[in-house]
Amino acid sequence: MRYQSKPASCGPTALRNALQSRGILRSEDELALLVGCTAEGTSARGLLKAAHMIAVDEPKIAPGVLSERRGDVALLKLHAALRTGVVGILCVDSFEHWVTAFGLLGDDVVHVADSADPEMVLHYAPGKLLERWRGPGKSGYYGILL
C-alpha cells in the first residue's frame, strides 16, 4: 500500500493500491495519466475507464460498479465482493476522496487503505464505514470493484 504523492492524486493511488492487492504493479504516474487525474482530482468515469483498459491485459480483474442508495445493500455487496478476493475503490468523504477496501476481519470489519491518512490502513465497523462512504445528499454509496 502506498501514500498519494500529490494532494489530488487519491484516485490513481487508490487504483494502484487496489491493483497491487491483486498482484498487479503499476506506477502512480502511469495510472494518473490513464485516469485523467487533474489538480482537482479524479472522476469516477476516469477510474472506471482506466480499470477497463488495464483489464484487457490483466484477465484476473473484471471491473464493475457498485452503486447503491441503501447502505445495508451497499455493505452486503461490498462484503460479498471482498469475500471472493475482489477489492473496492470507494468514493468517500462526500465524494471528495478515493480509498481502497481490500479485506474483511471477521464478518463485519472492513480493512481500508487510505492514501492520505498517516495510519494508511484503517479498520471500519459497518456503521463507521457507511458514515464515511455515504455521498452528499441522497446520492448513496459508490465504488468500483476489481
Secondary structure, DSSP 8 states (H G I E B T S, - for coil): ----SSTT-HHHHHHHHHHHHTT----HHHHHHHHT-BTTB--HHHHHHHHHHHHHH-TT---EEEEESSHHHHHHHHHHHHHTT--EEEEETTTTEEEEEEEEETTTEEEEE-TTSTT-EEEE-HHHHHHHH--STT--EEEEE-
